[in-house]
């Protein structure tokens, strides 16, 4: 296979989003991924700059970055076939005044409705549908293989995959989640990739309607999904195990019923756990790697992979094309570390 193919290693939300963005700009792409469980499915698909910014009490600059990520979604969804739902989002319980104050201070429209605060600035996708749509948009360009080696040969890269094959690429994007660096990655890149912090998250998928729009509160959220709802989510730094934890499930359910203001009822729930990655400052690493011409990163979005997927994709594609970095690109530059 000859250049100018771009190889993306990893088929989570950042890898698939980057592959789609490059393809729609006219680049030939191949995504290499071993298949199997994917942490991008273990989510409610929140495209939620307002609530994420208020809950984490972020800086105005970070809130603006989240908003920029949200603003790319309508065109990205329309082009890729991802279904984007605009629904109100609300916070119940806990310190409602604090959440309302943060939303207003960060420039998000919000309103008080009794003992809750509501914003219309957030959206939602469904991870299973979104992953399927992004894969379909790539027209068979996802190769179910594990990347086993990486080496630079002149102006090109060779991505070795299990089975003995090697893919030639004009550029390589490492979107490998919390996996170890691909053998052969340059030293500084390897340090960044191996330094991604694993954070375990658990959610429950319920075959029953519980709410028409996302509802958040202390300890849990409940959001609609086709055919039911999703309950989540934990943030457990340092854990890599993906078997659902019964004690975690019980705590999430107790918090979810409190958020909904309802008495507990029997539910049929599929519990899922996945491991997402985070950088030292909680923002993704997107753009040129610190060493290795033609090597790029799309990693570590913490819990905002779906919110920031199109933004990371745009930043990486711009870097590959040699465009002038945007303010968002400078904020996400892997070389900031």
C-alpha positions as CSV (number, residue, x, y, z in Angstrom):
1,X,0.0,0.0,0.0
2,X,1.6,3.3,-1.0
3,X,1.4,6.9,0.3
4,X,-0.3,9.2,0.6
5,X,-2.4,6.9,2.8
6,X,-2.7,8.1,6.4
7,X,-2.9,5.3,9.0
8,X,-4.9,5.9,12.2
9,X,-4.1,3.4,15.0
10,X,-7.2,3.0,17.2
11,X,-10.9,3.0,16.5
12,X,-12.4,4.8,19.4
13,X,-14.2,8.1,19.1
14,X,-11.0,10.1,18.5
15,X,-9.6,7.7,16.0
16,X,-12.8,7.3,14.0
17,X,-13.6,11.0,14.2
18,X,-10.1,11.8,12.9
19,X,-10.3,9.3,10.1
20,X,-13.7,10.6,9.0
21,X,-12.4,14.2,9.1
22,X,-9.4,13.3,7.0
23,X,-11.5,11.3,4.5
24,X,-13.9,14.1,3.9
25,X,-11.0,16.4,3.2
26,X,-9.9,14.1,0.5
27,X,-7.2,12.0,2.2
28,X,-6.9,8.2,1.9
29,X,-7.1,6.6,5.3
30,X,-6.8,3.2,7.0
31,X,-7.8,2.7,10.6
32,X,-6.0,-0.2,12.4
33,X,-7.8,-1.6,15.4
34,X,-7.8,-5.1,17.0
35,X,-11.6,-5.0,17.5
36,X,-13.3,-6.1,20.7
37,X,-14.5,-3.9,23.6
38,X,-14.2,-0.2,23.1
39,X,-14.4,2.4,25.9
40,X,-16.2,4.8,23.6
41,X,-19.3,2.7,23.9
42,X,-19.3,3.1,27.7
43,X,-20.8,6.5,27.8
44,X,-24.1,8.4,27.5
45,X,-22.8,10.4,24.5
46,X,-23.0,13.7,26.3
47,X,-22.1,16.6,24.0
48,X,-22.4,18.9,27.0
49,X,-20.2,21.9,27.3
50,X,-22.5,23.7,29.7
51,X,-23.0,21.0,32.3
52,X,-19.4,19.6,32.0
53,X,-18.0,23.1,32.5
54,X,-20.3,23.8,35.5
55,X,-19.8,20.5,37.2
56,X,-16.0,20.7,37.0
57,X,-16.0,24.4,37.7
58,X,-13.6,25.0,34.8
59,X,-11.9,28.2,33.7
60,X,-13.5,30.5,31.1
61,X,-10.9,29.4,28.6
62,X,-11.7,25.7,29.1
63,X,-15.4,26.5,28.9
64,X,-14.8,28.2,25.5
65,X,-12.9,25.2,24.3
66,X,-15.8,22.9,25.3
67,X,-18.2,25.3,23.5
68,X,-16.0,25.2,20.4
69,X,-16.2,21.4,20.4
70,X,-20.0,21.5,20.6
71,X,-20.3,24.0,17.8
72,X,-18.5,21.7,15.4
73,X,-21.0,18.9,16.0
74,X,-24.0,19.9,13.8
75,X,-22.1,19.9,10.6
76,X,-20.0,16.9,11.6
77,X,-23.1,14.9,12.5
78,X,-24.8,15.8,9.3
79,X,-21.8,14.8,7.2
80,X,-21.1,11.5,9.0
81,X,-24.6,10.2,9.7
82,X,-24.3,10.5,13.5
83,X,-27.7,11.3,15.0
84,X,-27.4,14.5,17.2
85,X,-30.2,15.2,19.6
86,X,-30.8,18.7,21.1
87,X,-32.5,18.2,24.4
88,X,-32.6,20.3,27.6
89,X,-30.2,19.2,30.3
90,X,-30.9,19.8,34.0
91,X,-29.2,19.6,37.3
92,X,-31.2,18.5,40.4
93,X,-30.2,18.2,44.0
94,X,-27.0,19.3,45.7
95,X,-26.0,23.0,45.4
96,X,-28.3,24.1,42.6
97,X,-27.3,27.8,43.2
98,X,-23.6,27.0,42.6
99,X,-24.3,25.2,39.3
100,X,-26.6,28.0,38.1
101,X,-24.0,30.6,39.1
102,X,-21.2,28.8,37.3
103,X,-23.3,28.4,34.1
104,X,-24.1,32.1,34.1
105,X,-20.5,33.2,34.9
106,X,-19.2,31.0,32.0
107,X,-21.6,32.5,29.5
108,X,-24.0,29.6,29.2
109,X,-27.7,30.3,29.0
110,X,-29.5,28.7,31.9
111,X,-32.7,29.1,33.9
112,X,-34.1,28.1,37.2
113,X,-37.1,25.9,37.3
114,X,-38.0,25.4,40.9
115,X,-35.4,23.3,42.6
116,X,-33.4,22.7,39.4
117,X,-31.4,24.5,36.8
118,X,-31.9,23.9,33.1
119,X,-29.8,24.7,30.0
120,X,-30.6,24.2,26.3
121,X,-26.9,24.5,25.3
122,X,-26.1,20.8,25.5
123,X,-26.7,17.9,23.1
124,X,-26.5,14.2,23.0
125,X,-25.5,11.4,20.7
126,X,-25.9,7.6,21.2
127,X,-22.4,6.0,21.2
128,X,-23.5,2.7,19.5
129,X,-25.2,4.5,16.7
130,X,-22.4,7.0,16.4
131,X,-19.7,4.4,16.3
132,X,-21.6,2.5,13.6
133,X,-22.2,5.6,11.5
134,X,-18.5,6.7,11.7
135,X,-17.4,3.2,10.7
136,X,-19.8,3.0,7.8
137,X,-18.7,6.5,6.6
138,X,-15.2,5.1,6.1
139,X,-16.3,2.6,3.5
140,X,-14.4,-0.4,4.8
141,X,-11.2,1.4,5.8
142,X,-11.2,-0.2,9.3
143,X,-8.6,-3.0,9.3
144,X,-9.1,-5.4,12.3
145,X,-5.5,-5.9,13.1
146,X,-3.2,-5.0,16.0
147,X,-0.4,-2.5,15.4
148,X,2.7,-4.4,16.4
149,X,5.5,-2.0,15.3
150,X,6.2,1.4,14.0
151,X,9.3,2.6,12.1
152,X,10.2,5.6,9.9
153,X,11.7,4.9,6.5
154,X,12.8,8.0,4.8
155,X,9.8,10.3,4.4
156,X,7.3,7.5,5.2
157,X,6.2,5.4,8.1
158,X,5.7,1.7,8.2
159,X,3.0,0.4,10.5
160,X,3.5,-3.3,11.2
161,X,0.4,-5.3,12.0
162,X,-0.1,-8.8,13.3
163,X,0.1,-11.4,10.5
164,X,3.4,-9.9,9.2
165,X,2.0,-7.2,7.0
166,X,3.3,-3.6,7.0
167,X,1.3,-0.5,5.9
168,X,3.1,2.4,4.3
169,X,1.9,5.8,5.4
170,X,2.6,9.4,4.7
171,X,1.5,10.1,8.3
172,X,0.4,8.1,11.4
173,X,-2.1,9.1,14.0
174,X,-1.9,7.3,17.4
175,X,-5.4,7.2,18.9
176,X,-4.6,4.2,21.1
177,X,-6.6,5.1,24.2
178,X,-4.9,3.8,27.3
179,X,-2.9,1.1,25.4
180,X,0.9,1.1,25.7
181,X,2.8,2.9,23.0
182,X,3.3,1.0,19.7
183,X,6.7,-0.7,19.7
184,X,9.1,1.5,17.8
185,X,7.4,4.8,18.6
186,X,10.1,7.6,19.2
187,X,11.2,8.1,22.8
188,X,9.3,11.3,23.6
189,X,6.1,10.1,22.0
190,X,6.4,6.8,24.0
191,X,6.7,8.8,27.2
192,X,3.5,10.8,26.5
193,X,1.5,7.7,25.3
194,X,2.6,5.6,28.3
195,X,1.8,8.4,30.6
196,X,-1.9,8.6,29.8
197,X,-3.8,8.0,33.0
198,X,-6.4,5.2,32.9
199,X,-9.8,6.1,34.4
200,X,-12.4,3.3,34.7
201,X,-16.0,4.3,34.1
202,X,-19.1,2.2,34.6
203,X,-22.6,2.8,33.3
204,X,-25.9,0.9,33.2
205,X,-28.1,0.6,30.1
206,X,-31.8,0.2,31.0
207,X,-34.6,-1.2,28.8
208,X,-37.1,1.3,30.1
209,X,-37.8,5.0,29.6
210,X,-36.8,7.0,32.7
211,X,-36.4,10.6,31.5
212,X,-37.0,12.5,28.3
213,X,-33.7,14.4,28.6
214,X,-30.4,14.2,30.6
215,X,-30.8,14.8,34.3
216,X,-27.7,15.1,36.5
217,X,-27.2,15.4,40.2
218,X,-24.7,14.4,42.9
219,X,-23.3,11.0,42.2
220,X,-25.1,10.1,39.0
221,X,-26.8,11.1,35.8
222,X,-29.7,9.6,33.9
223,X,-30.1,10.1,30.2
224,X,-32.4,8.8,27.5
225,X,-31.3,6.2,24.9
226,X,-33.2,4.5,22.2
227,X,-35.4,1.9,23.9
228,X,-34.6,3.0,27.4
229,X,-32.1,5.0,29.3
230,X,-28.5,5.1,30.5
231,X,-27.4,5.5,34.1
232,X,-23.9,6.6,35.0
233,X,-21.1,7.2,35.5
234,X,-18.1,6.5,37.7
235,X,-14.7,8.1,37.3
236,X,-12.2,5.7,39.0
237,X,-8.6,6.8,38.3
238,X,-6.0,4.1,38.1
239,X,-8.3,1.2,37.5
240,X,-8.0,-0.9,34.3
241,X,-10.5,-3.7,35.0
242,X,-13.6,-3.8,32.9
243,X,-15.8,-6.4,34.7
244,X,-18.9,-4.6,36.1
245,X,-18.6,-4.0,39.8
246,X,-21.7,-4.9,41.8
247,X,-20.9,-2.4,44.6
248,X,-20.5,0.3,42.0
249,X,-23.7,-0.6,40.4
250,X,-25.6,-0.4,43.7
251,X,-24.2,3.1,44.4
252,X,-25.0,4.3,41.0
253,X,-28.6,3.1,41.2
254,X,-29.1,4.7,44.6
255,X,-27.8,8.0,43.3
256,X,-29.9,7.7,40.1
257,X,-33.1,7.3,42.0
258,X,-32.3,10.3,44.2
259,X,-31.6,12.4,41.1
260,X,-34.9,11.3,39.5
261,X,-36.7,11.9,42.8
262,X,-38.3,8.5,42.5
263,X,-38.6,5.4,44.8
264,X,-36.4,2.5,43.7
265,X,-38.1,0.0,41.3
266,X,-36.8,-3.2,39.8
267,X,-35.0,-2.6,36.5
268,X,-33.4,-4.8,33.9
269,X,-29.9,-3.3,33.5
270,X,-26.9,-4.2,31.3
271,X,-23.8,-2.9,33.2
272,X,-20.8,-1.9,31.1
273,X,-17.3,-0.8,32.2
274,X,-14.6,0.8,30.1
275,X,-11.3,2.5,30.6
276,X,-10.7,6.0,29.1
277,X,-7.5,8.0,29.2
278,X,-6.7,11.4,30.7
279,X,-3.7,13.7,30.3
280,X,-2.1,15.5,33.2
281,X,-4.3,18.6,32.7
282,X,-7.5,16.8,31.7
283,X,-7.5,18.0,28.1
284,X,-6.8,15.7,25.0
285,X,-3.4,15.6,23.3
286,X,-4.2,16.4,19.7
287,X,-1.7,17.4,17.0
288,X,2.0,16.7,16.1
289,X,3.9,14.3,18.3
290,X,7.0,15.8,20.0
291,X,9.4,13.7,17.9
292,X,9.0,12.0,14.5
293,X,8.0,14.0,11.4
294,X,4.6,12.8,10.2
295,X,3.6,11.4,13.6
296,X,0.5,12.7,15.4
297,X,-1.5,12.1,18.5
298,X,-5.3,12.0,19.3
299,X,-5.4,10.8,22.9
300,X,-6.6,11.3,26.4
301,X,-10.0,13.2,26.3
302,X,-10.8,12.2,29.9
303,X,-14.7,12.0,30.0
304,X,-15.2,14.4,27.1
305,X,-14.3,12.1,24.1
306,X,-17.7,12.6,22.4
307,X,-17.9,16.3,23.2
308,X,-14.4,16.9,21.8
309,X,-14.2,14.3,19.0
310,X,-14.8,16.6,16.0
311,X,-12.6,19.3,17.5
312,X,-9.7,16.8,18.0
313,X,-10.3,15.5,14.5
314,X,-10.1,19.0,13.1
315,X,-7.0,19.9,15.0
316,X,-5.2,16.8,13.9
317,X,-6.3,17.1,10.3
318,X,-5.1,20.8,10.3
319,X,-1.7,19.7,11.7
320,X,-1.3,17.0,9.0
321,X,-2.1,19.6,6.3
322,X,0.3,22.2,7.8
323,X,-2.4,24.8,8.5
324,X,-1.9,27.6,11.0
325,X,-2.8,26.3,14.5
326,X,-6.1,27.6,15.9
327,X,-6.3,28.7,19.6
328,X,-7.9,25.3,20.3
329,X,-5.0,23.6,18.6
330,X,-2.5,25.4,20.8
331,X,-4.4,24.4,23.9
332,X,-4.4,20.7,22.8
333,X,-0.8,20.6,21.5
334,X,0.8,17.4,22.9
335,X,4.1,19.4,23.1
336,X,2.7,21.5,25.9
337,X,4.0,18.7,28.2
